Amino acid sequence: MPTLDDVYRKFGETAEAAQLLETELGTALMVVDALEENLLTAANPGRAAELLDEINSSTLGRVLKRLTAKTQASGELERLLSKALVERNRLSHSFYRRHNFRRNSDEGRALMLDDLQSIHESIISAYKAVMLLSGVDLDSVSGSPTPTRHLPI
């Protein structure tokens, strides 16, 4: 039976996926804004910093709204992103409140894990779709070895 540590671990994995999606959408919005304002050829670091600050201080919903207003997203992509937003908000704002005392029983923790798996799948599906727009097929690189060292930021 699942332990509370299993639930916490899956919650963390799911929250990580949500942050990856948010980061990729922010990057896509930055590219669109930079192209609109000709920042790729005309150096204007001040304006680029302003755009980045605006994106970084925006909610996921606001980034999605701005990005879809500036691009032509397919109906399927829009559906995936809308569902991921709803699921991400549920994860962040009400997951534990809704599950409440389920954490105290094996059956309850199993329900929590199933719910987390469902949320994770929604978010990962949207993330993979957005990555495909950037030219990265995560399914094709999933078998490649992961890096063993990290470069300094």
N, C-alpha and C positions, 0 to 999 in steps of 0.2 A: 504494500500500500504506500502511496506517496506520503512523504514527510513534509513538514512545513518548510524545511530547507529546499526541497524540490520546488515548492510553490514559489519561494523567494527567488530561486535561481531562474525559473522560467519567466517570472516577472521581469527580472533584470535583462534577460535575453530579448524579451519583447520590447522593453523600453529602449534598448540599444537599437533595435530595428527601427523604432519610431524616430530616433535621433538621426539615424543614417538617412531615412527618407526625408526628414526635415532639412538636413544639410544638403542633400542632392537637389531638392527643390529650390533651396536658397541659391545654390550655385547656378542652376538653370535661370533663375530670375536675374541674377547678377549678369549673366551673359546677355540675356535679352536687353536689360537696361543699358549695358555697356555698348551694345550694338546700336540701340536707339539714340544714344547720346554721343556716338562716335568716339568712345573712350579707348577703342582698340588702336586707333591710328593717331588721334590727337591726345597727347598726354595731358591729363587733368587729374592729378592724384587727389586733389581736394574733393572733387566731385565723386570720384570713385570711392573714397573713404566715406563720404556722406551716404552713398547708395548702400555700401556694405553695412554701415551702422543702422540704416533704416531696415534692411533685411534682417539683420541679427536681432533687432528689437521687436520684430513682428511675430505674431503668433503663426502657427502652422496654417490655420484657416485664412489668415490675411495674406500670407505668401501664396497660397493656392489661388485665392481670389484674384490677386494681382497677376499671377502667371497665366491663369486661364483667360483673363481679359486681354492679355497681350499675345496669346498664341492660339493656334487652332488645334486644340486637343480633340482626339477622336472620342466618340461616345463611350467606347470601352475604357479608354484611359480615364476619362472623367468619372466614370462609374467606380473604377478601382480607387481613384484618389479620394472621391467622396466617402466611400466606405472606409478607407484607411483613416481618414480624418475623424469620422465618427468613432471608430474603434480606438484610435489613439487617445481621443478625449475621454472615452469611457475608461480606458486603462489608467490615465493620469488623474482623473478627477473623481471616479466613483467605484473603481474595481473592488477595493477592500470594503468600502461602505456597503456595497450591494451584496457582497459575499459574507460579510459580517462574521458570524460564529461558525461558518463552515470550516474555518481553519482548524477547529478543535476536533474534527472527526475524520476518519479515513475516507468516508464517502464524500464528505464536504470538500476535502482537499483534492480528491479525484475530480469533482465537478469544477473546482477552481482551475486545476491544470487543463482540463478540457477547454474551458473558457479562454484561458491564456493561449492555448494552442490555436484556437480559432482567431483570436485577435492577432497573434503573430503571423498567421498565414495571410490575413487580409493586408497587413502592413507590408510584409515581404513581397506579396504579389504586386502591390503598387510600386514598391522600391525597384523591383526587377524591371517593371515596365518603364519607369523613369530612366533607369540606367540604360535600357535599350535605346532610348532617344539620344543618349550621350554616346552611343556606339559601343557600349559594354554589355555583353551577354553574360550575365552572372552564372547562368546554367552551364555555359560552355567552359567557364574557368573554375567552376567549383571543384573539379578534380585536381587542379593544380596545387602544388605544395604552398603552404602559407609561409610568409616571411618568418625567419627565426630571429631577426634583430630589427630594431626600430631605429630610424634616423631621428636625430634631434629636431624638435619643432622650431 
